[in-house]
Amino acid sequence: MVILWSDERFTYEVRELTIEAPVDDFPVTGTLLRSVPVQMLLKLCINRALLTKQKGKALPLFQSMHNAMGSDPEMLPRMAEKGPQPETLRWVARLYTLAKIKLVPPAQYVSDAFEVPLRTASHWIKLARERGQLTI
């Protein structure tokens, strides 16, 4: 699978997908091609890439964010109790962006992380946009 990131669309584009059948196995058919879970494979690749250390960086981006939340599992729920303060909205923007990169529903991701209703998460996303903290 060859995947490219599109800044313009803020998403991934699958440019090439190769399916090979072993010589002694079943041939590649239309039915087989339709059964290939391309979206799931793409998500697996993305998650792997997010955990890959880049040159010169102490930790991968996802791991450094995860560590901040993991070192204090109550950090986001505590922020949620204070409402849409600037620091809360910065985390809303980070999590929303990460969800878009991971190809998961962003509002649900924010809702789960902050342990707030989906409606609240959607409102905070709107506020983060309005305040310039979320630009995608």
A tleap script that builds the chain and sets N, CA, C and O, in Angstrom:
source leaprc.protein.ff14SB
mol = sequence {
  NMET VAL ILE LEU TRP SER ASP GLU ARG PHE
  THR TYR GLU VAL ARG GLU LEU THR ILE GLU
  ALA PRO VAL ASP ASP PHE PRO VAL THR GLY
  THR LEU LEU ARG SER VAL PRO VAL GLN MET
  LEU LEU LYS LEU CYS ILE ASN ARG ALA LEU
  LEU THR LYS GLN LYS GLY LYS ALA LEU PRO
  LEU PHE GLN SER MET HIE ASN ALA MET GLY
  SER ASP PRO GLU MET LEU PRO ARG MET ALA
  GLU LYS GLY PRO GLN PRO GLU THR LEU ARG
  TRP VAL ALA ARG LEU TYR THR LEU ALA LYS
  ILE LYS LEU VAL PRO PRO ALA GLN TYR VAL
  SER ASP ALA PHE GLU VAL PRO LEU ARG THR
  ALA SER HIE TRP ILE LYS LEU ALA ARG GLU
  ARG GLY GLN LEU THR CILE
}
set mol.1.N position { 0.842 -1.161 0.000 }
set mol.1.CA position { 0.000 0.000 0.000 }
set mol.1.C position { 0.897 1.237 0.000 }
set mol.1.O position { 1.794 1.361 0.835 }
set mol.2.N position { 0.656 2.128 -0.920 }
set mol.2.CA position { 1.361 3.405 -0.958 }
set mol.2.C position { 0.362 4.479 -0.543 }
set mol.2.O position { -0.690 4.644 -1.160 }
set mol.3.N position { 0.711 5.199 0.506 }
set mol.3.CA position { -0.190 6.193 1.083 }
set mol.3.C position { 0.500 7.544 1.060 }
set mol.3.O position { 1.675 7.651 1.411 }
set mol.4.N position { -0.220 8.568 0.652 }
set mol.4.CA position { 0.294 9.936 0.689 }
set mol.4.C position { -0.628 10.791 1.542 }
set mol.4.O position { -1.840 10.578 1.569 }
set mol.5.N position { -0.049 11.754 2.234 }
set mol.5.CA position { -0.826 12.705 3.030 }
set mol.5.C position { -1.175 13.896 2.144 }
set mol.5.O position { -0.320 14.401 1.416 }
set mol.6.N position { -2.413 14.341 2.204 }
set mol.6.CA position { -2.858 15.520 1.470 }
set mol.6.C position { -3.100 16.646 2.459 }
set mol.6.O position { -4.064 16.605 3.223 }
set mol.7.N position { -2.226 17.662 2.454 }
set mol.7.CA position { -2.432 18.820 3.326 }
set mol.7.C position { -3.723 19.540 2.953 }
set mol.7.O position { -4.458 20.020 3.817 }
set mol.8.N position { -3.978 19.604 1.671 }
set mol.8.CA position { -5.167 20.314 1.179 }
set mol.8.C position { -6.459 19.698 1.728 }
set mol.8.O position { -7.368 20.417 2.143 }
set mol.9.N position { -6.532 18.380 1.727 }
set mol.9.CA position { -7.732 17.684 2.206 }
set mol.9.C position { -7.611 17.249 3.663 }
set mol.9.O position { -8.588 16.780 4.248 }
set mol.10.N position { -6.424 17.397 4.259 }
set mol.10.CA position { -6.109 16.966 5.613 }
set mol.10.C position { -6.553 15.520 5.835 }
set mol.10.O position { -7.267 15.189 6.782 }
set mol.11.N position { -6.091 14.685 4.913 }
set mol.11.CA position { -6.379 13.258 5.024 }
set mol.11.C position { -5.374 12.472 4.197 }
set mol.11.O position { -4.539 13.043 3.494 }
set mol.12.N position { -5.469 11.170 4.294 }
set mol.12.CA position { -4.588 10.286 3.543 }
set mol.12.C position { -5.227 9.936 2.210 }
set mol.12.O position { -6.450 9.922 2.070 }
set mol.13.N position { -4.382 9.658 1.249 }
set mol.13.CA position { -4.838 9.182 -0.048 }
set mol.13.C position { -4.074 7.896 -0.361 }
set mol.13.O position { -2.843 7.876 -0.365 }
set mol.14.N position { -4.814 6.839 -0.619 }
set mol.14.CA position { -4.184 5.586 -1.024 }
set mol.14.C position { -3.890 5.719 -2.509 }
set mol.14.O position { -4.807 5.843 -3.321 }
set mol.15.N position { -2.616 5.695 -2.861 }
set mol.15.CA position { -2.191 5.854 -4.255 }
set mol.15.C position { -1.948 4.534 -4.957 }
set mol.15.O position { -2.040 4.445 -6.181 }
set mol.16.N position { -1.636 3.510 -4.178 }
set mol.16.CA position { -1.375 2.204 -4.778 }
set mol.16.C position { -1.696 1.126 -3.758 }
set mol.16.O position { -1.381 1.252 -2.575 }
set mol.17.N position { -2.323 0.074 -4.234 }
set mol.17.CA position { -2.634 -1.070 -3.393 }
set mol.17.C position { -2.344 -2.316 -4.213 }
set mol.17.O position { -2.920 -2.517 -5.282 }
set mol.18.N position { -1.457 -3.140 -3.710 }
set mol.18.CA position { -1.062 -4.347 -4.432 }
set mol.18.C position { -1.595 -5.567 -3.698 }
set mol.18.O position { -1.380 -5.735 -2.497 }
set mol.19.N position { -2.291 -6.411 -4.440 }
set mol.19.CA position { -2.806 -7.669 -3.903 }
set mol.19.C position { -2.195 -8.782 -4.734 }
set mol.19.O position { -2.347 -8.815 -5.955 }
set mol.20.N position { -1.505 -9.689 -4.067 }
set mol.20.CA position { -0.903 -10.819 -4.770 }
set mol.20.C position { -1.410 -12.113 -4.166 }
set mol.20.O position { -1.492 -12.251 -2.945 }
set mol.21.N position { -1.745 -13.046 -5.015 }
set mol.21.CA position { -2.152 -14.368 -4.547 }
set mol.21.C position { -0.951 -15.302 -4.705 }
set mol.21.O position { -0.284 -15.292 -5.740 }
set mol.22.N position { -0.679 -16.106 -3.677 }
set mol.22.CA position { 0.387 -17.100 -3.834 }
set mol.22.C position { 0.064 -18.011 -5.025 }
set mol.22.O position { -1.102 -18.238 -5.346 }
set mol.23.N position { 1.090 -18.516 -5.658 }
set mol.23.CA position { 0.940 -19.318 -6.881 }
set mol.23.C position { -0.032 -20.476 -6.697 }
set mol.23.O position { -0.852 -20.735 -7.578 }
set mol.24.N position { 0.044 -21.173 -5.577 }
set mol.24.CA position { -0.797 -22.349 -5.360 }
set mol.24.C position { -2.132 -22.020 -4.693 }
set mol.24.O position { -2.901 -22.927 -4.376 }
set mol.25.N position { -2.410 -20.753 -4.480 }
set mol.25.CA position { -3.621 -20.350 -3.771 }
set mol.25.C position { -4.689 -19.891 -4.763 }
set mol.25.O position { -4.506 -19.980 -5.977 }
set mol.26.N position { -5.787 -19.408 -4.235 }
set mol.26.CA position { -6.875 -18.922 -5.078 }
set mol.26.C position { -6.433 -17.682 -5.847 }
set mol.26.O position { -5.617 -16.908 -5.347 }
set mol.27.N position { -6.957 -17.481 -7.051 }
set mol.27.CA position { -6.598 -16.284 -7.817 }
set mol.27.C position { -7.280 -15.035 -7.241 }
set mol.27.O position { -8.261 -15.131 -6.504 }
set mol.28.N position { -6.744 -13.879 -7.589 }
set mol.28.CA position { -7.338 -12.611 -7.177 }
set mol.28.C position { -8.559 -12.366 -8.065 }
set mol.28.O position { -8.454 -12.279 -9.288 }
set mol.29.N position { -9.707 -12.257 -7.419 }
set mol.29.CA position { -10.964 -12.028 -8.149 }
set mol.29.C position { -11.600 -10.734 -7.658 }
set mol.29.O position { -11.156 -10.151 -6.669 }
set mol.30.N position { -12.621 -10.299 -8.341 }
set mol.30.CA position { -13.364 -9.111 -7.902 }
set mol.30.C position { -13.948 -9.299 -6.517 }
set mol.30.O position { -13.949 -8.374 -5.705 }
set mol.31.N position { -14.440 -10.481 -6.250 }
set mol.31.CA position { -15.008 -10.775 -4.923 }
set mol.31.C position { -13.936 -10.656 -3.850 }
set mol.31.O position { -14.171 -10.072 -2.792 }
set mol.32.N position { -12.764 -11.208 -4.122 }
set mol.32.CA position { -11.659 -11.116 -3.171 }
set mol.32.C position { -11.266 -9.655 -2.965 }
set mol.32.O position { -11.064 -9.228 -1.828 }
set mol.33.N position { -11.156 -8.889 -4.038 }
set mol.33.CA position { -10.772 -7.473 -3.924 }
set mol.33.C position { -11.764 -6.690 -3.080 }
set mol.33.O position { -11.369 -5.848 -2.274 }
set mol.34.N position { -13.051 -6.963 -3.260 }
set mol.34.CA position { -14.072 -6.248 -2.482 }
set mol.34.C position { -14.030 -6.621 -1.005 }
set mol.34.O position { -14.544 -5.880 -0.168 }
set mol.35.N position { -13.428 -7.752 -0.677 }
set mol.35.CA position { -13.363 -8.179 0.724 }
set mol.35.C position { -12.139 -7.628 1.460 }
set mol.35.O position { -12.017 -7.811 2.671 }
set mol.36.N position { -11.236 -6.959 0.746 }
set mol.36.CA position { -10.034 -6.423 1.380 }
set mol.36.C position { -10.423 -5.218 2.245 }
set mol.36.O position { -10.990 -4.253 1.732 }
set mol.37.N position { -10.128 -5.262 3.538 }
set mol.37.CA position { -10.506 -4.164 4.438 }
set mol.37.C position { -9.501 -2.997 4.342 }
set mol.37.O position { -8.682 -2.793 5.238 }
set mol.38.N position { -9.584 -2.246 3.248 }
set mol.38.CA position { -8.614 -1.185 2.978 }
set mol.38.C position { -8.590 -0.158 4.102 }
set mol.38.O position { -7.514 0.240 4.549 }
set mol.39.N position { -9.766 0.278 4.566 }
set mol.39.CA position { -9.826 1.298 5.632 }
set mol.39.C position { -9.157 0.796 6.907 }
set mol.39.O position { -8.428 1.541 7.562 }
set mol.40.N position { -9.404 -0.466 7.261 }
set mol.40.CA position { -8.781 -1.028 8.458 }
set mol.40.C position { -7.261 -1.113 8.294 }
set mol.40.O position { -6.518 -0.787 9.220 }
set mol.41.N position { -6.806 -1.543 7.134 }
set mol.41.CA position { -5.368 -1.610 6.873 }
set mol.41.C position { -4.732 -0.229 6.944 }
set mol.41.O position { -3.637 -0.067 7.483 }
set mol.42.N position { -5.420 0.756 6.402 }
set mol.42.CA position { -4.931 2.129 6.439 }
set mol.42.C position { -4.812 2.613 7.887 }
set mol.42.O position { -3.806 3.218 8.258 }
set mol.43.N position { -5.830 2.349 8.698 }
set mol.43.CA position { -5.791 2.753 10.107 }
set mol.43.C position { -4.643 2.069 10.850 }
set mol.43.O position { -3.991 2.693 11.688 }
set mol.44.N position { -4.390 0.798 10.553 }
set mol.44.CA position { -3.269 0.097 11.188 }
set mol.44.C position { -1.943 0.752 10.816 }
set mol.44.O position { -1.065 0.920 11.663 }
set mol.45.N position { -1.806 1.117 9.553 }
set mol.45.CA position { -0.585 1.793 9.097 }
set mol.45.C position { -0.410 3.144 9.795 }
set mol.45.O position { 0.691 3.509 10.206 }
set mol.46.N position { -1.505 3.865 9.916 }
set mol.46.CA position { -1.465 5.184 10.552 }
set mol.46.C position { -1.053 5.053 12.012 }
set mol.46.O position { -0.176 5.779 12.480 }
set mol.47.N position { -1.684 4.129 12.731 }
set mol.47.CA position { -1.339 3.950 14.145 }
set mol.47.C position { 0.112 3.562 14.314 }
set mol.47.O position { 0.777 4.016 15.245 }
set mol.48.N position { 0.606 2.728 13.420 }
set mol.48.CA position { 2.024 2.333 13.470 }
set mol.48.C position { 2.918 3.544 13.231 }
set mol.48.O position { 3.918 3.733 13.924 }
set mol.49.N position { 2.554 4.360 12.250 }
set mol.49.CA position { 3.347 5.545 11.930 }
set mol.49.C position { 3.342 6.546 13.094 }
set mol.49.O position { 4.355 7.194 13.359 }
set mol.50.N position { 2.214 6.672 13.781 }
set mol.50.CA position { 2.135 7.598 14.912 }
set mol.50.C position { 3.030 7.171 16.068 }
set mol.50.O position { 3.438 7.996 16.886 }
set mol.51.N position { 3.332 5.880 16.130 }
set mol.51.CA position { 4.188 5.366 17.208 }
set mol.51.C position { 5.652 5.266 16.793 }
set mol.51.O position { 6.490 4.818 17.576 }
set mol.52.N position { 5.963 5.681 15.568 }
set mol.52.CA position { 7.332 5.596 15.059 }
set mol.52.C position { 8.109 6.847 15.442 }
set mol.52.O position { 7.663 7.971 15.213 }
set mol.53.N position { 9.269 6.629 16.026 }
set mol.53.CA position { 10.114 7.746 16.436 }
set mol.53.C position { 10.735 8.401 15.213 }
set mol.53.O position { 11.225 7.718 14.314 }
set mol.54.N position { 10.711 9.741 15.183 }
set mol.54.CA position { 11.319 10.473 14.084 }
set mol.54.C position { 12.712 10.936 14.496 }
set mol.54.O position { 12.985 11.129 15.681 }
set mol.55.N position { 13.584 11.112 13.519 }
set mol.55.CA position { 14.956 11.525 13.805 }
set mol.55.C position { 14.985 12.800 14.633 }
set mol.55.O position { 14.283 13.767 14.339 }
set mol.56.N position { 15.808 12.783 15.671 }
set mol.56.CA position { 16.011 13.969 16.481 }
set mol.56.C position { 14.929 14.239 17.505 }
set mol.56.O position { 15.075 15.151 18.319 }
set mol.57.N position { 13.868 13.493 17.491 }
set mol.57.CA position { 12.772 13.699 18.448 }
set mol.57.C position { 12.940 12.736 19.611 }
set mol.57.O position { 13.333 11.585 19.421 }
set mol.58.N position { 12.642 13.210 20.818 }
set mol.58.CA position { 12.745 12.359 21.993 }
set mol.58.C position { 11.680 11.264 21.971 }
set mol.58.O position { 11.960 10.109 22.292 }
set mol.59.N position { 10.464 11.637 21.592 }
set mol.59.CA position { 9.362 10.685 21.550 }
set mol.59.C position { 8.524 10.931 20.304 }
set mol.59.O position { 8.485 12.053 19.798 }
set mol.60.N position { 7.865 9.913 19.812 }
set mol.60.CA position { 6.917 10.150 18.718 }
set mol.60.C position { 5.803 11.086 19.179 }
set mol.60.O position { 5.470 11.113 20.363 }
set mol.61.N position { 5.224 11.850 18.255 }
set mol.61.CA position { 4.175 12.813 18.586 }
set mol.61.C position { 3.051 12.171 19.385 }
set mol.61.O position { 2.678 12.676 20.444 }
set mol.62.N position { 2.511 11.070 18.894 }
set mol.62.CA position { 1.393 10.440 19.563 }
set mol.62.C position { 1.786 9.982 20.958 }
set mol.62.O position { 1.016 10.137 21.906 }
set mol.63.N position { 2.978 9.421 21.088 }
set mol.63.CA position { 3.408 8.921 22.390 }
set mol.63.C position { 3.583 10.058 23.381 }
set mol.63.O position { 3.241 9.902 24.553 }
set mol.64.N position { 4.104 11.196 22.947 }
set mol.64.CA position { 4.283 12.310 23.877 }
set mol.64.C position { 2.936 12.841 24.347 }
set mol.64.O position { 2.789 13.191 25.518 }
set mol.65.N position { 1.939 12.909 23.447 }
set mol.65.CA position { 0.589 13.310 23.862 }
set mol.65.C position { -0.017 12.270 24.784 }
set mol.65.O position { -0.621 12.603 25.803 }
set mol.66.N position { 0.149 11.002 24.416 }
set mol.66.CA position { -0.405 9.916 25.208 }
set mol.66.C position { 0.226 9.897 26.588 }
set mol.66.O position { -0.466 9.661 27.578 }
set mol.67.N position { 1.535 10.144 26.672 }
set mol.67.CA position { 2.218 10.162 27.960 }
set mol.67.C position { 1.686 11.274 28.851 }
set mol.67.O position { 1.530 11.083 30.057 }
set mol.68.N position { 1.406 12.441 28.263 }
set mol.68.CA position { 0.866 13.555 29.043 }
set mol.68.C position { -0.480 13.170 29.644 }
set mol.68.O position { -0.762 13.488 30.800 }
set mol.69.N position { -1.307 12.489 28.862 }
set mol.69.CA position { -2.612 12.059 29.370 }
set mol.69.C position { -2.469 10.847 30.292 }
set mol.69.O position { -3.189 10.727 31.283 }
set mol.70.N position { -1.534 9.948 29.959 }
set mol.70.CA position { -1.354 8.731 30.738 }
set mol.70.C position { -0.741 8.977 32.100 }
set mol.70.O position { -1.045 8.258 33.052 }
set mol.71.N position { 0.126 9.989 32.214 }
set mol.71.CA position { 0.745 10.276 33.507 }
set mol.71.C position { -0.275 10.825 34.498 }
set mol.71.O position { -0.088 10.729 35.711 }
set mol.72.N position { -1.350 11.399 33.975 }
set mol.72.CA position { -2.425 11.901 34.818 }
set mol.72.C position { -3.752 11.602 34.123 }
set mol.72.O position { -4.291 12.459 33.423 }
set mol.73.N position { -4.286 10.379 34.313 }
set mol.73.CA position { -5.501 9.980 33.601 }
set mol.73.C position { -6.710 10.869 33.885 }
set mol.73.O position { -7.675 10.864 33.120 }
set mol.74.N position { -6.667 11.617 34.960 }
set mol.74.CA position { -7.790 12.490 35.310 }
set mol.74.C position { -7.616 13.909 34.779 }
set mol.74.O position { -8.464 14.769 35.018 }
set mol.75.N position { -6.512 14.162 34.053 }
set mol.75.CA position { -6.229 15.512 33.563 }
set mol.75.C position { -7.379 16.050 32.702 }
set mol.75.O position { -7.888 17.140 32.962 }
set mol.76.N position { -7.783 15.298 31.691 }
set mol.76.CA position { -8.834 15.779 30.790 }
set mol.76.C position { -10.193 15.859 31.481 }
set mol.76.O position { -10.895 16.853 31.298 }
set mol.77.N position { -10.599 14.853 32.270 }
set mol.77.CA position { -11.860 15.013 32.991 }
set mol.77.C position { -11.860 16.218 33.944 }
set mol.77.O position { -12.891 16.871 34.111 }
set mol.78.N position { -10.712 16.516 34.569 }
set mol.78.CA position { -10.611 17.711 35.428 }
set mol.78.C position { -10.809 18.980 34.604 }
set mol.78.O position { -11.508 19.903 35.020 }
set mol.79.N position { -10.178 19.009 33.420 }
set mol.79.CA position { -10.361 20.161 32.536 }
set mol.79.C position { -11.828 20.290 32.141 }
set mol.79.O position { -12.369 21.393 32.069 }
set mol.80.N position { -12.458 19.154 31.889 }
set mol.80.CA position { -13.867 19.155 31.476 }
set mol.80.C position { -14.744 19.790 32.549 }
set mol.80.O position { -15.691 20.512 32.236 }
set mol.81.N position { -14.429 19.522 33.809 }
set mol.81.CA position { -15.206 20.097 34.911 }
set mol.81.C position { -15.127 21.619 34.919 }
set mol.81.O position { -16.071 22.289 35.337 }
set mol.82.N position { -13.999 22.169 34.458 }
set mol.82.CA position { -13.817 23.628 34.432 }
set mol.82.C position { -14.468 24.264 33.212 }
set mol.82.O position { -14.577 25.486 33.122 }
set mol.83.N position { -14.900 23.421 32.271 }
set mol.83.CA position { -15.557 23.949 31.081 }
set mol.83.C position { -14.558 24.346 30.008 }
set mol.83.O position { -13.374 24.019 30.090 }
set mol.84.N position { -15.053 25.058 28.996 }
set mol.84.CA position { -14.215 25.371 27.824 }
set mol.84.C position { -13.218 26.515 28.053 }
set mol.84.O position { -13.278 27.548 27.387 }
set mol.85.N position { -12.314 26.313 28.995 }
set mol.85.CA position { -11.239 27.285 29.249 }
set mol.85.C position { -10.208 27.190 28.125 }
set mol.85.O position { -10.219 26.212 27.378 }
set mol.86.N position { -9.321 28.171 27.983 }
set mol.86.CA position { -8.324 28.126 26.893 }
set mol.86.C position { -7.497 26.837 26.850 }
set mol.86.O position { -7.277 26.284 25.772 }
set mol.87.N position { -7.040 26.354 28.004 }
set mol.87.CA position { -6.229 25.124 28.017 }
set mol.87.C position { -7.070 23.922 27.582 }
set mol.87.O position { -6.585 23.049 26.862 }
set mol.88.N position { -8.314 23.882 28.016 }
set mol.88.CA position { -9.217 22.800 27.610 }
set mol.88.C position { -9.398 22.812 26.095 }
set mol.88.O position { -9.333 21.766 25.449 }
set mol.89.N position { -9.623 23.989 25.536 }
set mol.89.CA position { -9.841 24.091 24.092 }
set mol.89.C position { -8.574 23.770 23.301 }
set mol.89.O position { -8.658 23.280 22.175 }
set mol.90.N position { -7.393 24.042 23.880 }
set mol.90.CA position { -6.147 23.634 23.212 }
set mol.90.C position { -6.095 22.106 23.106 }
set mol.90.O position { -5.706 21.562 22.072 }
set mol.91.N position { -6.489 21.421 24.182 }
set mol.91.CA position { -6.510 19.959 24.157 }
set mol.91.C position { -7.613 19.446 23.237 }
set mol.91.O position { -7.441 18.420 22.580 }
set mol.92.N position { -8.734 20.142 23.184 }
set mol.92.CA position { -9.798 19.770 22.242 }
set mol.92.C position { -9.236 19.803 20.825 }
set mol.92.O position { -9.445 18.871 20.049 }
set mol.93.N position { -8.522 20.876 20.491 }
set mol.93.CA position { -7.939 21.022 19.149 }
set mol.93.C position { -6.919 19.920 18.869 }
set mol.93.O position { -6.902 19.358 17.774 }
set mol.94.N position { -6.072 19.607 19.847 }
set mol.94.CA position { -5.069 18.543 19.667 }
set mol.94.C position { -5.746 17.194 19.421 }
set mol.94.O position { -5.383 16.459 18.503 }
set mol.95.N position { -6.721 16.891 20.250 }
set mol.95.CA position { -7.397 15.596 20.130 }
set mol.95.C position { -8.218 15.506 18.847 }
set mol.95.O position { -8.268 14.454 18.210 }
set mol.96.N position { -8.854 16.596 18.473 }
set mol.96.CA position { -9.613 16.625 17.229 }
set mol.96.C position { -8.680 16.354 16.051 }
set mol.96.O position { -8.990 15.545 15.176 }
set mol.97.N position { -7.544 17.035 16.038 }
set mol.97.CA position { -6.568 16.862 14.962 }
set mol.97.C position { -6.058 15.425 14.927 }
set mol.97.O position { -5.961 14.821 13.859 }
set mol.98.N position { -5.735 14.884 16.089 }
set mol.98.CA position { -5.260 13.499 16.156 }
set mol.98.C position { -6.329 12.536 15.643 }
set mol.98.O position { -6.014 11.588 14.924 }
set mol.99.N position { -7.570 12.767 16.002 }
set mol.99.CA position { -8.655 11.904 15.530 }
set mol.99.C position { -8.775 11.956 14.012 }
set mol.99.O position { -8.970 10.925 13.367 }
set mol.100.N position { -8.659 13.151 13.440 }
set mol.100.CA position { -8.719 13.279 11.981 }
set mol.100.C position { -7.569 12.507 11.338 }
set mol.100.O position { -7.753 11.847 10.315 }
set mol.101.N position { -6.387 12.591 11.941 }
set mol.101.CA position { -5.223 11.879 11.417 }
set mol.101.C position { -5.429 10.367 11.535 }
set mol.101.O position { -5.040 9.613 10.643 }
set mol.102.N position { -6.036 9.931 12.630 }
set mol.102.CA position { -6.254 8.499 12.854 }
set mol.102.C position { -7.489 7.970 12.119 }
set mol.102.O position { -7.778 6.774 12.171 }
set mol.103.N position { -8.209 8.853 11.442 }
set mol.103.CA position { -9.413 8.481 10.689 }
set mol.103.C position { -10.522 7.929 11.582 }
set mol.103.O position { -11.228 6.993 11.208 }
set mol.104.N position { -10.663 8.517 12.752 }
set mol.104.CA position { -11.760 8.153 13.648 }
set mol.104.C position { -12.657 9.382 13.815 }
set mol.104.O position { -12.197 10.505 13.608 }
set mol.105.N position { -13.917 9.193 14.183 }
set mol.105.CA position { -14.820 10.340 14.347 }
set mol.105.C position { -14.302 11.315 15.417 }
set mol.105.O position { -14.230 10.960 16.594 }
set mol.106.N position { -13.944 12.533 15.012 }
set mol.106.CA position { -13.296 13.474 15.937 }
set mol.106.C position { -14.144 13.882 17.143 }
set mol.106.O position { -13.640 13.921 18.265 }
set mol.107.N position { -15.401 14.180 16.929 }
set mol.107.CA position { -16.229 14.615 18.053 }
set mol.107.C position { -16.371 13.491 19.082 }
set mol.107.O position { -16.337 13.741 20.287 }
set mol.108.N position { -16.528 12.269 18.609 }
set mol.108.CA position { -16.632 11.136 19.532 }
set mol.108.C position { -15.317 10.932 20.279 }
set mol.108.O position { -15.321 10.615 21.468 }
set mol.109.N position { -14.207 11.110 19.594 }
set mol.109.CA position { -12.879 10.967 20.207 }
set mol.109.C position { -12.705 11.985 21.338 }
set mol.109.O position { -12.238 11.645 22.426 }
set mol.110.N position { -13.087 13.236 21.066 }
set mol.110.CA position { -13.001 14.301 22.081 }
set mol.110.C position { -13.951 13.981 23.233 }
set mol.110.O position { -13.584 14.118 24.400 }
set mol.111.N position { -15.155 13.562 22.908 }
set mol.111.CA position { -16.142 13.218 23.926 }
set mol.111.C position { -15.613 12.121 24.852 }
set mol.111.O position { -15.714 12.235 26.073 }
set mol.112.N position { -15.059 11.077 24.278 }
set mol.112.CA position { -14.528 9.968 25.074 }
set mol.112.C position { -13.347 10.407 25.934 }
set mol.112.O position { -13.248 10.026 27.100 }
set mol.113.N position { -12.457 11.203 25.360 }
set mol.113.CA position { -11.260 11.624 26.091 }
set mol.113.C position { -11.606 12.487 27.301 }
set mol.113.O position { -11.021 12.323 28.372 }
set mol.114.N position { -12.551 13.398 27.132 }
set mol.114.CA position { -12.930 14.307 28.215 }
set mol.114.C position { -14.040 13.747 29.099 }
set mol.114.O position { -14.371 14.317 30.138 }
set mol.115.N position { -14.612 12.614 28.666 }
set mol.115.CA position { -15.726 12.000 29.400 }
set mol.115.C position { -16.892 12.977 29.519 }
set mol.115.O position { -17.463 13.168 30.592 }
set mol.116.N position { -17.229 13.593 28.376 }
set mol.116.CA position { -18.363 14.514 28.311 }
set mol.116.C position { -19.318 14.023 27.221 }
set mol.116.O position { -18.922 13.242 26.355 }
set mol.117.N position { -20.574 14.478 27.261 }
set mol.117.CA position { -21.506 14.082 26.199 }
set mol.117.C position { -21.032 14.557 24.822 }
set mol.117.O position { -20.315 15.551 24.707 }
set mol.118.N position { -21.435 13.847 23.810 }
set mol.118.CA position { -21.060 14.181 22.439 }
set mol.118.C position { -21.465 15.614 22.087 }
set mol.118.O position { -20.724 16.323 21.406 }
set mol.119.N position { -22.608 16.025 22.540 }
set mol.119.CA position { -23.086 17.390 22.276 }
set mol.119.C position { -22.136 18.434 22.871 }
set mol.119.O position { -21.862 19.456 22.241 }
set mol.120.N position { -21.638 18.179 24.069 }
set mol.120.CA position { -20.682 19.091 24.709 }
set mol.120.C position { -19.382 19.128 23.916 }
set mol.120.O position { -18.830 20.198 23.662 }
set mol.121.N position { -18.904 17.966 23.532 }
set mol.121.CA position { -17.669 17.894 22.745 }
set mol.121.C position { -17.828 18.671 21.438 }
set mol.121.O position { -16.923 19.405 21.042 }
set mol.122.N position { -18.951 18.517 20.776 }
set mol.122.CA position { -19.200 19.240 19.519 }
set mol.122.C position { -19.206 20.741 19.743 }
set mol.122.O position { -18.681 21.498 18.927 }
set mol.123.N position { -19.792 21.168 20.837 }
set mol.123.CA position { -19.809 22.605 21.158 }
set mol.123.C position { -18.396 23.121 21.415 }
set mol.123.O position { -18.034 24.201 20.950 }
set mol.124.N position { -17.605 22.359 22.148 }
set mol.124.CA position { -16.229 22.778 22.428 }
set mol.124.C position { -15.391 22.825 21.153 }
set mol.124.O position { -14.535 23.696 21.001 }
set mol.125.N position { -15.637 21.902 20.252 }
set mol.125.CA position { -14.933 21.922 18.962 }
set mol.125.C position { -15.274 23.216 18.225 }
set mol.125.O position { -14.397 23.866 17.657 }
set mol.126.N position { -16.548 23.579 18.239 }
set mol.126.CA position { -16.999 24.818 17.605 }
set mol.126.C position { -16.302 26.023 18.257 }
set mol.126.O position { -15.842 26.927 17.560 }
set mol.127.N position { -16.228 26.032 19.589 }
set mol.127.CA position { -15.563 27.129 20.296 }
set mol.127.C position { -14.069 27.185 19.964 }
set mol.127.O position { -13.511 28.266 19.776 }
set mol.128.N position { -13.432 26.027 19.894 }
set mol.128.CA position { -11.997 25.991 19.553 }
set mol.128.C position { -11.775 26.585 18.168 }
set mol.128.O position { -10.794 27.295 17.946 }
set mol.129.N position { -12.676 26.299 17.238 }
set mol.129.CA position { -12.584 26.881 15.885 }
set mol.129.C position { -12.766 28.392 15.926 }
set mol.129.O position { -11.984 29.142 15.342 }
set mol.130.N position { -13.808 28.823 16.623 }
set mol.130.CA position { -14.119 30.244 16.702 }
set mol.130.C position { -12.982 31.033 17.349 }
set mol.130.O position { -12.770 32.197 17.010 }
set mol.131.N position { -12.256 30.421 18.266 }
set mol.131.CA position { -11.165 31.105 18.975 }
set mol.131.C position { -9.811 30.892 18.300 }
set mol.131.O position { -8.773 31.273 18.841 }
set mol.132.N position { -9.829 30.284 17.119 }
set mol.132.CA position { -8.617 30.144 16.335 }
set mol.132.C position { -7.674 29.042 16.768 }
set mol.132.O position { -6.541 28.979 16.289 }
set mol.133.N position { -8.113 28.172 17.661 }
set mol.133.CA position { -7.242 27.094 18.126 }
set mol.133.C position { -7.353 25.846 17.261 }
set mol.133.O position { -6.509 24.953 17.336 }
set mol.134.N position { -8.392 25.788 16.443 }
set mol.134.CA position { -8.601 24.649 15.546 }
set mol.134.C position { -8.867 25.184 14.160 }
set mol.134.O position { -9.853 25.884 13.932 }
set mol.135.N position { -7.988 24.856 13.238 }
set mol.135.CA position { -8.086 25.441 11.906 }
set mol.135.C position { -8.401 24.423 10.810 }
set mol.135.O position { -8.421 24.777 9.631 }
set mol.136.N position { -8.642 23.183 11.175 }
set mol.136.CA position { -8.971 22.176 10.144 }
set mol.136.C position { -10.453 21.882 10.190 }
set mol.136.O position { -10.944 21.065 9.411 }
savepdb mol mol.pdb
quit
